[in-house]
Every structure is written in structure tokens, then in C-alpha cells.
Amino acid sequence: MSIQDYRGHSTQPTAALSLTPSRLEAIAKETDFIKRKTPGFSASSFLLSLLKAVSGGKGSLTQIALSLGAQNTKTLSKQGLSYHFKEEGIAFMDACLNEVSTSGSHSLPPTFSTDLITRVLLQDATQLRLHPSNSEHFKGMRNQAKWTSCVKLDTLSDLQTDEIVTILLSEGKEQDRVNGHELFKHLKGGDLVLRDMGYFDVSAFARIDDAGAYWISRLTAMANVRISPHLSLEEVLKNTRKDKVDLAVEVSSKHYRCRLVAIRLPEEVANQRRAKSHAHRKKMGNKARPQSLQREGWEIYLTNLKSEVLEAPELVRFYKQRWGIEIKFRALKGSAHIRELLSCRANKTHLLILIKAIMIYAHLAGKAQRYFIGKLGRAARLSSEKISRWLGVGLLNMASIDSPIIYDPRALSLDKRKRLSMKDRMPCLF
């Protein structure tokens, strides 16, 4: 799989996206996926057919067999293909996923201004909905009638390289803060971890501290925060006239000490947040907690970074970069037909192979963005969604895994905004 610009030159070797036919054949042998050569089947054509399935939403054995037939001189039957949808097939896809995720990349120019921080890691999760009948394999949330079916992809991304470090696959019912411990397999001293509120866990914050790393998190409504034994956060927020509060606090019954930064929201934004929270509580039948009502007028962050290292405005700017992963999730789901792909009943092995292909697709989209930023520069203001769409269309048009994918830099740039940015709408947060 190689990248070529629209003028027909400046090609990038196949290793740009970490997949070559020879390497895939070697992986197939290492995992016992292919024991002998079969006409109409190869490791590279199998992987490309699965990536095409992700792009086009056609993942049945019949449709994958047809895709294989378009790449080989002989067509494989549906029954012949089913022989490869076994444990060895999962092992092969796991090895391909590992190959893509561990291939090195050179760092891009730093996006932050402090020498103390070496990497910025974004941790977040997205769910992929499955056909309800697949709940026996992957459970989602339970409604009044039965279990729903979905899987959760918990991702850890490196803001410095714009690539995914790792993806953890779990059932949809698994809590984010449980999956959040996957972070510690990859955490290094000097890392800064940006996490959503779903990962809020004081014991995890302490582990990050112990590793010599840093973290920023928003404050959950359920967490108890005190400035001193006789003074709560809510009392401070209620009585202050300041638009910014920056102080040391103790969190939860464990009395974990860290720094809190609170920024007062514009009244219009605060009222919108209160209305949304009220509607949610009414739907769920819950009563409002006094402390959460007081906090709804503020944007509140916790961190172990000292104010002399990172001042409040810069801390907020750092955390706002977490939205980058949300954009990548939207790009992944918008550029591929994932819902259609996973909307049919299938056995667990078939589902796992398709989901592993989605994970590989996500890694490739990240690597493609890293390649384009390295080649065109951050000043080109590239669109994650357009790059993902470019990858999806390119995969569908590829005759083999080593075919070049043509790109036009003009088709990858962000469109001019027709609405105000968050910075313009909420300048107090920046």
C-alpha cells in the first residue's frame, strides 16, 4: 500500500502504511493462518478484502469471496473462505494489528511549549453497535426487554504523531474507568494524559503520579472536593466574584491532593448546560445534587501540573485538544460503512475478524494523517474526516495491497468555517 500524489510523482514506499505483501505472507505463516498455498487466496488479498468490507459495509462471506476473486486469478467459494474464519484467522488479524500499531514514526514538530512534557496522550472510547442477536457474543447495555449488543473501542492516541498508540476491544457494557488501566502498559515518565470524565478514578491519578507522568481531567458531578476540612468547593464557587479559580484541593474520601482550575462560563452557555442536565435528570428520574447544580455554571479541571509549569489558560488549551479524538471517531464512522457492516447476525469469530479489520482501518487513517502532516505541514490545516474518506475510497479502488493511492492536497484541507469556533464563542476558556 503506497501513497502517490496527484501529479504522479513523490511516491512514498509501501512501508508508509506498514503493510507489504511479503510481510503479510510472513505473518500468515507465523500464525499458521496459511499452511499451504491455495489458488484464489493470499494473506494480502484477504486483508485487503476485509478493509474493503469496512469501507463498503459488505462483510458477508459471499461478498468477501467476491472481493477476493477480483484480486486473484481464481475465485474462492464461500465454503472455502469459511475455512479461514477460525482461530488462526483471529491470530492473523491480531498480528497485522500489532504490525500496524508498533511501526515507528518520526515525531512531528512539538505542539506544546514546555520541556517538562514529552508526549500528550488522549484516551477516549467509542461504541460500535451490533445486531441485537449478537448480544450472546458482545453485550451492550440492558434495556427493559433484553441486552443490546455493541463493542467498545478504547483508544489511546499520541497527539505528537497524530497516530493511535493502542486500541482495546471490549464489550459495550464495560466501564471506561476499568478499560482505562490499559494506559499503564504504555505510560512513560513525562507523558501528559488527557482523559474524559468517564475515566475519573483517583487511584488511576495516583498511579500516573507514581510513573512520573502528568494528567488533566474534568471534574465529575459525583466527586467530593474540599479546599479544607471546613470549606467545600461549592462554597467557594458560590461566594467568589472571580471568573477564574485556581487552588489546591482534596478529592474524594481518599483526600487525594491535586490542583483545581475553574473557569466561569458565560451565562448563556451555563443556562444551556443547566437545561440539558435538567432534561437528562427528568428522563432518568434522578434528583439534582446541590453540588452539581452549583458546578454547572463552571468549567472545572483537575490536574497534578503545578501553576508555575502550566498556567490556567494554557492548561485549558491543552485539554481542549482532547476534541481531536472525537473528530477522529466521527471521521472513522463517517468514512466507512461500519454500522452496515456489523448490522447482521454472525458468529463470534466472524465478528471479531471484522472488528479487527475496523481497528486496522483506524490505525491506517491515523498513519495517513501523520504522513500528510509530515509532508504538507500543520499549516496546511488538514481535515481528519477528509483523510479518512480518502483512505476509504482508495481502499475500494485498490486492485492489490501494494497499489498506490493517489491524493490531491487540495482535497484534504479543512473547509472555511461558516460558524464561530469554540474559541470565538467562549473566549473565557482560552
C-alpha positions, -999 to +999 in steps of 0.1 A: +000+000+000+017+032-012+008+068-014+013+089-046+004+125-052-020+136-079+008+147-102+021+111-104+054+116-085+068+120-050+058+084-041+061+070-006+072+034-001+047+008+009+060+009+044+043+043+048+012+024+060+031-006+073+016-033+050+035-051+023+025-084+006+058-101+017+054-091+053+017-102+054+027-136+039+053-140+066+028-131+093+003-157+078+030-184+082+040-173+117+003-176+129-004-208+109-031-189+091-019-202+057-003-237+059-002-242+021-008-221-010-044-220-022-054-207-056-076-177-053-063-169-017-034-150-002-028-132+031-026-098+014-058-102-007-076-115+025-067-084+045-074-060+016-108-077+011-116-071+048-105-035+046-127-031+015-156-046+036-151-020+062-151+008+036-181-005+017-201-021+045-202-056+028-189-082+052-207-115+045-186-145+034-201-143-001-192-106-005-157-111+008-152-141-015-163-120-045-137-093-034-110-120-032-120-132-067-114-097-081-078-098-068-068-133-078-069-154-109-092-180-094-124-174-073-126-189-038-160-203-028-179-192+003-173-226+018-136-224+011-134-189+026-152-200+058-122-224+064-101-193+071-126-177+096-113-197+125-090-190+155-060-188+131-078-160+113-082-140+145-045-147+153-035-134+118-056-102+123-041-096+157-006-099+143-015-075+115-029-051+141+003-053+161+024-047+130+005-016+121+003-002+157+040-008+166+056+005+134+076+036+143+071+071+132+093+102+135+079+128+157+064+160+143+073+194+155+061+199+191+026+214+196+033+224+231+057+248+247+071+232+279+101+209+281+086+190+310+061+173+288+074+148+263+041+133+249+005+142+251-018+111+252-055+113+246-076+085+260-113+080+250-137+054+238-163+049+211-190+022+207-199+002+176-235-010+176-241-047+166-272-066+156-292-072+188-290-110+182-252-108+187-256-099+224-247-135+232-212-126+220-209-089+229-232-073+254-241-036+255-264-021+280-295-039+292-329-022+284-363-032+297-366-061+273-332-076+268-295-070+263-284-047+235-252-057+216-222-034+209-185-033+214-163-006+228-130+006+212-110+023+239-082+042+221-050+058+233-037+084+208-004+103+206-011+140+199+025+145+188+024+120+159-014+121+153-014+083+155-032+057+176-009+041+202-033+012+210-069+002+208-085-020+235-116-041+224-142-049+250-179-054+254-200-023+253-211-027+289-175-024+302-169+009+321-144+034+307-125+036+341-120-001+340-106-001+305-086+030+314-060+008+331-048-002+296-030+032+297-004+019+322+011-006+297+022+024+275+027+052+300+062+068+303+077+094+325+070+129+311+037+119+294+006+141+298-026+122+298-059+139+288-090+119+299-127+124+297-149+122+329-158+086+322-122+077+333-123+096+365-106+075+391-085+089+419-064+056+422-055+060+385-044+096+390-021+084+418-006+057+395+001+083+369+018+104+396+039+075+406+050+069+370+064+105+368+037+115+344+010+142+343-028+142+338-057+166+332-093+156+338-126+174+341-144+170+374-173+147+377-205+158+395-203+129+419-168+136+432-165+153+466-140+182+466-129+202+496-104+231+499-101+224+537-119+203+562-144+231+568-146+246+533-162+229+502-157+237+466-193+247+462-190+274+489-160+289+471-178+289+438-209+304+453-192+333+471-164+343+446-168+371+421-138+360+402-141+344+367-112+320+374-104+299+405-070+282+408-063+264+441-051+232+458-079+208+468-086+173+483-107+149+462-129+121+475-127+103+508-091+093+500-081+130+504-061+129+472-044+163+468-042+180+434-048+213+417-082+226+406-089+252+379-124+265+375-134+289+347-168+307+349-190+300+319-209+328+300-244+329+313-259+318+280-237+287+280-243+280+317-281+281+311-279+257+282-259+233+303-284+236+332-313+229+308-296+199+293-288+185+327-324+191+339-338+172+309-314+143+314-323+140+351-360+142+343-356+114+317-337+092+341-359+100+371-330+114+392-329+143+416-303+171+413-274+171+437-268+205+453-231+204+444-238+196+408-262+225+404-235+249+417-209+234+394-230+237+362-220+274+358-183+265+357-158+245+336-138+226+362-105+208+357-082+188+380-045+182+373-012+173+390+006+200+370+017+230+391+007+265+381+043+275+376+046+248+350+013+253+332-009+284+338-046+281+338-053+294+302-026+271+287-040+241+308-074+247+293-060+249+258-042+216+264-073+198+275-094+212+245-071+192+222-089+162+235-116+170+210-092+158+184-101+122+192-138+129+190-132+142+155-113+111+146-141+089+159-165+108+137-142+106+108-139+068+112-176+062+113-183+087+086-157+075+061-167+038+064-199+018+065-193+003+099-230+002+111-240-016+079-210-040+082-220-050+117-258-049+114-262-087+105-262-118+127-228-136+127-208-160+148-182-146+172-152-154+151-166-137+121-175-106+141-140-105+158-123-106+124-145-078+110-139-057+142-101-063+140-103-050+104-120-018+117-092-014+142-066-018+115-085+007+093-085+032+122-047+028+126-042+033+089-062+065+090-040+078+118-008+069+099-021+085+067-028+117+087+007+115+102+022+111+067+003+141+052+012+164+081+048+154+078+047+161+041+025+191+039+030+206+073+005+216+100+000+249+083-019+230+056-048+226+081-057+191+071-091+175+078-092+142+096-126+134+081-114+141+045-083+120+051-104+091+063-127+094+034-097+095+011-085+062+026-119+045+023-123+054-013-087+045-021-091+011-005-122+003-025-104+012-057-072-008-050-065-039-071-039-052-047-024-043-013+006-027-029-014-005-053-007+032-050-034+055-036-035+089-054-040+120-033-046+157-040-035+180-012-063+204-022-089+178-014-076+171+021-077+206+036-103+219+061-131+240+047-135+275+059-158+277+089-192+291+085-199+293+122-179+306+152-152+284+167-154+274+203-126+300+209-148+328+195-179+316+213-163+310+247-132+332+249-131+329+287-119+293+282-089+303+262 
